[in-house]
């Protein structure tokens, strides 16, 4: 089941815009997919800064 998506505004550099569009053109994957992947990577990287229970591995 697809998750509901919300619209938001972000500001990126011209270089980021150009590279994302070129990547999208070559792969036929929408830029929005790459942006969501980047957000997921950032959230995973900084997971320890977010509220929630620690896993057994994180408690060690």
mmCIF file as gemmi writes it, N, C-alpha and C atoms, coordinates in Angstrom:
data_model
loop_
_atom_site.group_PDB
_atom_site.id
_atom_site.type_symbol
_atom_site.label_atom_id
_atom_site.label_alt_id
_atom_site.label_comp_id
_atom_site.label_asym_id
_atom_site.label_entity_id
_atom_site.label_seq_id
_atom_site.pdbx_PDB_ins_code
_atom_site.Cartn_x
_atom_site.Cartn_y
_atom_site.Cartn_z
_atom_site.occupancy
_atom_site.B_iso_or_equiv
_atom_site.pdbx_formal_charge
_atom_site.auth_seq_id
_atom_site.auth_asym_id
_atom_site.pdbx_PDB_model_num
ATOM 1 N N . UNK Axp A 1 ? 0.85 -1.182 0 1 0 ? 1 A 1
ATOM 2 C CA . UNK Axp A 1 ? 0 0 0 1 0 ? 1 A 1
ATOM 3 C C . UNK Axp A 1 ? 0.892 1.24 0 1 0 ? 1 A 1
ATOM 4 N N . UNK Axp A 2 ? 0.618 2.182 -0.874 1 0 ? 2 A 1
ATOM 5 C CA . UNK Axp A 2 ? 1.416 3.399 -0.981 1 0 ? 2 A 1
ATOM 6 C C . UNK Axp A 2 ? 1.114 4.339 0.182 1 0 ? 2 A 1
ATOM 7 N N . UNK Axp A 3 ? 2.156 4.969 0.685 1 0 ? 3 A 1
ATOM 8 C CA . UNK Axp A 3 ? 1.976 5.946 1.75 1 0 ? 3 A 1
ATOM 9 C C . UNK Axp A 3 ? 1.478 7.253 1.155 1 0 ? 3 A 1
ATOM 10 N N . UNK Axp A 4 ? 0.681 7.954 1.933 1 0 ? 4 A 1
ATOM 11 C CA . UNK Axp A 4 ? 0.192 9.263 1.514 1 0 ? 4 A 1
ATOM 12 C C . UNK Axp A 4 ? 1.379 10.234 1.494 1 0 ? 4 A 1
ATOM 13 N N . UNK Axp A 5 ? 1.472 11.031 0.48 1 0 ? 5 A 1
ATOM 14 C CA . UNK Axp A 5 ? 2.543 12.007 0.358 1 0 ? 5 A 1
ATOM 15 C C . UNK Axp A 5 ? 1.986 13.408 0.543 1 0 ? 5 A 1
ATOM 16 N N . UNK Axp A 6 ? 2.799 14.271 1.156 1 0 ? 6 A 1
ATOM 17 C CA . UNK Axp A 6 ? 2.401 15.662 1.322 1 0 ? 6 A 1
ATOM 18 C C . UNK Axp A 6 ? 3.33 16.538 0.498 1 0 ? 6 A 1
ATOM 19 N N . UNK Axp A 7 ? 2.831 17.662 0.066 1 0 ? 7 A 1
ATOM 20 C CA . UNK Axp A 7 ? 3.633 18.604 -0.702 1 0 ? 7 A 1
ATOM 21 C C . UNK Axp A 7 ? 4.414 19.496 0.248 1 0 ? 7 A 1
ATOM 22 N N . UNK Axp A 8 ? 5.642 19.804 -0.143 1 0 ? 8 A 1
ATOM 23 C CA . UNK Axp A 8 ? 6.473 20.722 0.626 1 0 ? 8 A 1
ATOM 24 C C . UNK Axp A 8 ? 7.387 21.466 -0.34 1 0 ? 8 A 1
ATOM 25 N N . UNK Axp A 9 ? 8.008 22.507 0.137 1 0 ? 9 A 1
ATOM 26 C CA . UNK Axp A 9 ? 8.931 23.279 -0.688 1 0 ? 9 A 1
ATOM 27 C C . UNK Axp A 9 ? 10.325 23.144 -0.124 1 0 ? 9 A 1
ATOM 28 N N . UNK Axp A 10 ? 11.3 22.875 -1.003 1 0 ? 10 A 1
ATOM 29 C CA . UNK Axp A 10 ? 12.697 22.832 -0.585 1 0 ? 10 A 1
ATOM 30 C C . UNK Axp A 10 ? 13.503 23.718 -1.533 1 0 ? 10 A 1
ATOM 31 N N . UNK Axp A 11 ? 14.652 24.139 -1.066 1 0 ? 11 A 1
ATOM 32 C CA . UNK Axp A 11 ? 15.552 24.925 -1.894 1 0 ? 11 A 1
ATOM 33 C C . UNK Axp A 11 ? 16.826 24.127 -2.092 1 0 ? 11 A 1
ATOM 34 N N . UNK Axp A 12 ? 17.213 23.937 -3.34 1 0 ? 12 A 1
ATOM 35 C CA . UNK Axp A 12 ? 18.433 23.219 -3.669 1 0 ? 12 A 1
ATOM 36 C C . UNK Axp A 12 ? 19.274 24.112 -4.582 1 0 ? 12 A 1
ATOM 37 N N . UNK Axp A 13 ? 20.542 23.78 -4.706 1 0 ? 13 A 1
ATOM 38 C CA . UNK Axp A 13 ? 21.412 24.574 -5.569 1 0 ? 13 A 1
ATOM 39 C C . UNK Axp A 13 ? 21.1 24.284 -7.031 1 0 ? 13 A 1
ATOM 40 N N . UNK Axp A 14 ? 21.555 25.175 -7.888 1 0 ? 14 A 1
ATOM 41 C CA . UNK Axp A 14 ? 21.37 24.951 -9.326 1 0 ? 14 A 1
ATOM 42 C C . UNK Axp A 14 ? 22.076 23.672 -9.758 1 0 ? 14 A 1
ATOM 43 N N . UNK Axp A 15 ? 23.257 23.431 -9.204 1 0 ? 15 A 1
ATOM 44 C CA . UNK Axp A 15 ? 23.992 22.214 -9.556 1 0 ? 15 A 1
ATOM 45 C C . UNK Axp A 15 ? 23.222 20.963 -9.133 1 0 ? 15 A 1
ATOM 46 N N . UNK Axp A 16 ? 22.666 20.97 -7.926 1 0 ? 16 A 1
ATOM 47 C CA . UNK Axp A 16 ? 21.868 19.831 -7.475 1 0 ? 16 A 1
ATOM 48 C C . UNK Axp A 16 ? 20.684 19.618 -8.402 1 0 ? 16 A 1
ATOM 49 N N . UNK Axp A 17 ? 20.032 20.702 -8.783 1 0 ? 17 A 1
ATOM 50 C CA . UNK Axp A 17 ? 18.882 20.622 -9.681 1 0 ? 17 A 1
ATOM 51 C C . UNK Axp A 17 ? 19.276 20.01 -11.024 1 0 ? 17 A 1
ATOM 52 N N . UNK Axp A 18 ? 20.366 20.503 -11.601 1 0 ? 18 A 1
ATOM 53 C CA . UNK Axp A 18 ? 20.817 20.003 -12.896 1 0 ? 18 A 1
ATOM 54 C C . UNK Axp A 18 ? 21.189 18.522 -12.821 1 0 ? 18 A 1
ATOM 55 N N . UNK Axp A 19 ? 21.927 18.16 -11.772 1 0 ? 19 A 1
ATOM 56 C CA . UNK Axp A 19 ? 22.362 16.766 -11.65 1 0 ? 19 A 1
ATOM 57 C C . UNK Axp A 19 ? 21.185 15.827 -11.393 1 0 ? 19 A 1
ATOM 58 N N . UNK Axp A 20 ? 20.248 16.256 -10.556 1 0 ? 20 A 1
ATOM 59 C CA . UNK Axp A 20 ? 19.061 15.426 -10.308 1 0 ? 20 A 1
ATOM 60 C C . UNK Axp A 20 ? 18.235 15.242 -11.577 1 0 ? 20 A 1
ATOM 61 N N . UNK Axp A 21 ? 18.078 16.298 -12.344 1 0 ? 21 A 1
ATOM 62 C CA . UNK Axp A 21 ? 17.31 16.195 -13.59 1 0 ? 21 A 1
ATOM 63 C C . UNK Axp A 21 ? 18.01 15.281 -14.589 1 0 ? 21 A 1
ATOM 64 N N . UNK Axp A 22 ? 19.349 15.374 -14.658 1 0 ? 22 A 1
ATOM 65 C CA . UNK Axp A 22 ? 20.092 14.505 -15.572 1 0 ? 22 A 1
ATOM 66 C C . UNK Axp A 22 ? 19.994 13.05 -15.125 1 0 ? 22 A 1
ATOM 67 N N . UNK Axp A 23 ? 20.123 12.816 -13.823 1 0 ? 23 A 1
ATOM 68 C CA . UNK Axp A 23 ? 19.975 11.463 -13.291 1 0 ? 23 A 1
ATOM 69 C C . UNK Axp A 23 ? 18.586 10.916 -13.607 1 0 ? 23 A 1
ATOM 70 N N . UNK Axp A 24 ? 17.579 11.747 -13.405 1 0 ? 24 A 1
ATOM 71 C CA . UNK Axp A 24 ? 16.2 11.352 -13.689 1 0 ? 24 A 1
ATOM 72 C C . UNK Axp A 24 ? 16.014 11.039 -15.173 1 0 ? 24 A 1
ATOM 73 N N . UNK Axp A 25 ? 16.594 11.861 -16.021 1 0 ? 25 A 1
ATOM 74 C CA . UNK Axp A 25 ? 16.475 11.647 -17.465 1 0 ? 25 A 1
ATOM 75 C C . UNK Axp A 25 ? 17.1 10.311 -17.865 1 0 ? 25 A 1
ATOM 76 N N . UNK Axp A 26 ? 18.266 10.027 -17.284 1 0 ? 26 A 1
ATOM 77 C CA . UNK Axp A 26 ? 18.974 8.791 -17.649 1 0 ? 26 A 1
ATOM 78 C C . UNK Axp A 26 ? 18.332 7.534 -17.07 1 0 ? 26 A 1
ATOM 79 N N . UNK Axp A 27 ? 17.754 7.653 -15.89 1 0 ? 27 A 1
ATOM 80 C CA . UNK Axp A 27 ? 17.226 6.467 -15.209 1 0 ? 27 A 1
ATOM 81 C C . UNK Axp A 27 ? 15.711 6.315 -15.33 1 0 ? 27 A 1
ATOM 82 N N . UNK Axp A 28 ? 15.039 7.377 -15.766 1 0 ? 28 A 1
ATOM 83 C CA . UNK Axp A 28 ? 13.568 7.397 -15.846 1 0 ? 28 A 1
ATOM 84 C C . UNK Axp A 28 ? 12.917 7.293 -14.465 1 0 ? 28 A 1
ATOM 85 N N . UNK Axp A 29 ? 13.664 7.67 -13.433 1 0 ? 29 A 1
ATOM 86 C CA . UNK Axp A 29 ? 13.148 7.698 -12.059 1 0 ? 29 A 1
ATOM 87 C C . UNK Axp A 29 ? 12.884 9.165 -11.721 1 0 ? 29 A 1
ATOM 88 N N . UNK Axp A 30 ? 11.699 9.497 -11.212 1 0 ? 30 A 1
ATOM 89 C CA . UNK Axp A 30 ? 11.385 10.895 -10.906 1 0 ? 30 A 1
ATOM 90 C C . UNK Axp A 30 ? 12.337 11.497 -9.865 1 0 ? 30 A 1
ATOM 91 N N . UNK Axp A 31 ? 12.626 12.784 -10.029 1 0 ? 31 A 1
ATOM 92 C CA . UNK Axp A 31 ? 13.477 13.504 -9.081 1 0 ? 31 A 1
ATOM 93 C C . UNK Axp A 31 ? 12.928 13.351 -7.664 1 0 ? 31 A 1
ATOM 94 N N . UNK Axp A 32 ? 11.62 13.393 -7.514 1 0 ? 32 A 1
ATOM 95 C CA . UNK Axp A 32 ? 11.012 13.293 -6.187 1 0 ? 32 A 1
ATOM 96 C C . UNK Axp A 32 ? 11.395 11.994 -5.474 1 0 ? 32 A 1
ATOM 97 N N . UNK Axp A 33 ? 11.585 10.926 -6.219 1 0 ? 33 A 1
ATOM 98 C CA . UNK Axp A 33 ? 11.994 9.653 -5.618 1 0 ? 33 A 1
ATOM 99 C C . UNK Axp A 33 ? 13.393 9.795 -5.026 1 0 ? 33 A 1
ATOM 100 N N . UNK Axp A 34 ? 14.293 10.437 -5.762 1 0 ? 34 A 1
ATOM 101 C CA . UNK Axp A 34 ? 15.651 10.635 -5.249 1 0 ? 34 A 1
ATOM 102 C C . UNK Axp A 34 ? 15.664 11.552 -4.034 1 0 ? 34 A 1
ATOM 103 N N . UNK Axp A 35 ? 14.821 12.565 -4.027 1 0 ? 35 A 1
ATOM 104 C CA . UNK Axp A 35 ? 14.742 13.462 -2.878 1 0 ? 35 A 1
ATOM 105 C C . UNK Axp A 35 ? 14.239 12.704 -1.653 1 0 ? 35 A 1
ATOM 106 N N . UNK Axp A 36 ? 13.202 11.868 -1.824 1 0 ? 36 A 1
ATOM 107 C CA . UNK Axp A 36 ? 12.7 11.079 -0.689 1 0 ? 36 A 1
ATOM 108 C C . UNK Axp A 36 ? 13.754 10.096 -0.202 1 0 ? 36 A 1
ATOM 109 N N . UNK Axp A 37 ? 14.522 9.491 -1.122 1 0 ? 37 A 1
ATOM 110 C CA . UNK Axp A 37 ? 15.603 8.587 -0.722 1 0 ? 37 A 1
ATOM 111 C C . UNK Axp A 37 ? 16.649 9.334 0.1 1 0 ? 37 A 1
ATOM 112 N N . UNK Axp A 38 ? 16.969 10.558 -0.318 1 0 ? 38 A 1
ATOM 113 C CA . UNK Axp A 38 ? 17.937 11.359 0.426 1 0 ? 38 A 1
ATOM 114 C C . UNK Axp A 38 ? 17.442 11.681 1.828 1 0 ? 38 A 1
ATOM 115 N N . UNK Axp A 39 ? 16.168 11.991 1.951 1 0 ? 39 A 1
ATOM 116 C CA . UNK Axp A 39 ? 15.579 12.259 3.261 1 0 ? 39 A 1
ATOM 117 C C . UNK Axp A 39 ? 15.655 11.006 4.127 1 0 ? 39 A 1
ATOM 118 N N . UNK Axp A 40 ? 15.326 9.845 3.556 1 0 ? 40 A 1
ATOM 119 C CA . UNK Axp A 40 ? 15.404 8.59 4.313 1 0 ? 40 A 1
ATOM 120 C C . UNK Axp A 40 ? 16.832 8.314 4.79 1 0 ? 40 A 1
ATOM 121 N N . UNK Axp A 41 ? 17.833 8.594 3.941 1 0 ? 41 A 1
ATOM 122 C CA . UNK Axp A 41 ? 19.232 8.404 4.333 1 0 ? 41 A 1
ATOM 123 C C . UNK Axp A 41 ? 19.608 9.324 5.489 1 0 ? 41 A 1
ATOM 124 N N . UNK Axp A 42 ? 19.181 10.594 5.428 1 0 ? 42 A 1
ATOM 125 C CA . UNK Axp A 42 ? 19.466 11.541 6.504 1 0 ? 42 A 1
ATOM 126 C C . UNK Axp A 42 ? 18.784 11.112 7.801 1 0 ? 42 A 1
ATOM 127 N N . UNK Axp A 43 ? 17.542 10.663 7.713 1 0 ? 43 A 1
ATOM 128 C CA . UNK Axp A 43 ? 16.826 10.221 8.913 1 0 ? 43 A 1
ATOM 129 C C . UNK Axp A 43 ? 17.491 9 9.537 1 0 ? 43 A 1
ATOM 130 N N . UNK Axp A 44 ? 17.972 8.089 8.709 1 0 ? 44 A 1
ATOM 131 C CA . UNK Axp A 44 ? 18.674 6.912 9.224 1 0 ? 44 A 1
ATOM 132 C C . UNK Axp A 44 ? 19.995 7.318 9.876 1 0 ? 44 A 1
ATOM 133 N N . UNK Axp A 45 ? 20.707 8.239 9.25 1 0 ? 45 A 1
ATOM 134 C CA . UNK Axp A 45 ? 22.002 8.681 9.775 1 0 ? 45 A 1
ATOM 135 C C . UNK Axp A 45 ? 21.855 9.348 11.137 1 0 ? 45 A 1
ATOM 136 N N . UNK Axp A 46 ? 20.806 10.124 11.311 1 0 ? 46 A 1
ATOM 137 C CA . UNK Axp A 46 ? 20.608 10.879 12.548 1 0 ? 46 A 1
ATOM 138 C C . UNK Axp A 46 ? 19.513 10.276 13.43 1 0 ? 46 A 1
ATOM 139 N N . UNK Axp A 47 ? 19.26 9.002 13.255 1 0 ? 47 A 1
ATOM 140 C CA . UNK Axp A 47 ? 18.209 8.315 14.02 1 0 ? 47 A 1
ATOM 141 C C . UNK Axp A 47 ? 18.384 8.494 15.523 1 0 ? 47 A 1
ATOM 142 N N . UNK Axp A 48 ? 19.63 8.538 15.995 1 0 ? 48 A 1
ATOM 143 C CA . UNK Axp A 48 ? 19.879 8.66 17.439 1 0 ? 48 A 1
ATOM 144 C C . UNK Axp A 48 ? 19.4 10 17.992 1 0 ? 48 A 1
ATOM 145 N N . UNK Axp A 49 ? 19.186 10.975 17.13 1 0 ? 49 A 1
ATOM 146 C CA . UNK Axp A 49 ? 18.704 12.289 17.559 1 0 ? 49 A 1
ATOM 147 C C . UNK Axp A 49 ? 17.182 12.361 17.635 1 0 ? 49 A 1
ATOM 148 N N . UNK Axp A 50 ? 16.524 11.31 17.179 1 0 ? 50 A 1
ATOM 149 C CA . UNK Axp A 50 ? 15.067 11.29 17.152 1 0 ? 50 A 1
ATOM 150 C C . UNK Axp A 50 ? 14.514 10.535 18.348 1 0 ? 50 A 1
ATOM 151 N N . UNK Axp A 51 ? 13.3 10.871 18.779 1 0 ? 51 A 1
ATOM 152 C CA . UNK Axp A 51 ? 12.693 10.155 19.903 1 0 ? 51 A 1
ATOM 153 C C . UNK Axp A 51 ? 12.34 8.725 19.509 1 0 ? 51 A 1
ATOM 154 N N . UNK Axp A 52 ? 12.286 7.869 20.5 1 0 ? 52 A 1
ATOM 155 C CA . UNK Axp A 52 ? 11.884 6.486 20.232 1 0 ? 52 A 1
ATOM 156 C C . UNK Axp A 52 ? 12.746 5.524 21.036 1 0 ? 52 A 1
ATOM 157 N N . UNK Axp A 53 ? 12.337 4.277 21.051 1 0 ? 53 A 1
ATOM 158 C CA . UNK Axp A 53 ? 13.067 3.253 21.787 1 0 ? 53 A 1
ATOM 159 C C . UNK Axp A 53 ? 14.332 2.858 21.062 1 0 ? 53 A 1
ATOM 160 N N . UNK Axp A 54 ? 15.357 2.529 21.837 1 0 ? 54 A 1
ATOM 161 C CA . UNK Axp A 54 ? 16.58 1.992 21.268 1 0 ? 54 A 1
ATOM 162 C C . UNK Axp A 54 ? 16.416 0.509 20.996 1 0 ? 54 A 1
ATOM 163 N N . UNK Axp A 55 ? 17.029 0.039 19.914 1 0 ? 55 A 1
ATOM 164 C CA . UNK Axp A 55 ? 17.027 -1.401 19.675 1 0 ? 55 A 1
ATOM 165 C C . UNK Axp A 55 ? 18.058 -2.045 20.59 1 0 ? 55 A 1
ATOM 166 N N . UNK Axp A 56 ? 18.056 -3.367 20.709 1 0 ? 56 A 1
ATOM 167 C CA . UNK Axp A 56 ? 19.032 -4.052 21.546 1 0 ? 56 A 1
ATOM 168 C C . UNK Axp A 56 ? 20.457 -3.719 21.106 1 0 ? 56 A 1
ATOM 169 N N . UNK Axp A 57 ? 20.692 -3.62 19.811 1 0 ? 57 A 1
ATOM 170 C CA . UNK Axp A 57 ? 22.019 -3.312 19.291 1 0 ? 57 A 1
ATOM 171 C C . UNK Axp A 57 ? 22.46 -1.902 19.683 1 0 ? 57 A 1
ATOM 172 N N . UNK Axp A 58 ? 21.553 -0.957 19.701 1 0 ? 58 A 1
ATOM 173 C CA . UNK Axp A 58 ? 21.891 0.431 20.012 1 0 ? 58 A 1
ATOM 174 C C . UNK Axp A 58 ? 22.171 0.629 21.504 1 0 ? 58 A 1
ATOM 175 N N . UNK Axp A 59 ? 21.7 -0.287 22.352 1 0 ? 59 A 1
ATOM 176 C CA . UNK Axp A 59 ? 21.902 -0.154 23.801 1 0 ? 59 A 1
ATOM 177 C C . UNK Axp A 59 ? 23.301 -0.544 24.224 1 0 ? 59 A 1
ATOM 178 N N . UNK Axp A 60 ? 24.011 -1.283 23.421 1 0 ? 60 A 1
ATOM 179 C CA . UNK Axp A 60 ? 25.338 -1.776 23.802 1 0 ? 60 A 1
ATOM 180 C C . UNK Axp A 60 ? 26.362 -0.679 23.845 1 0 ? 60 A 1
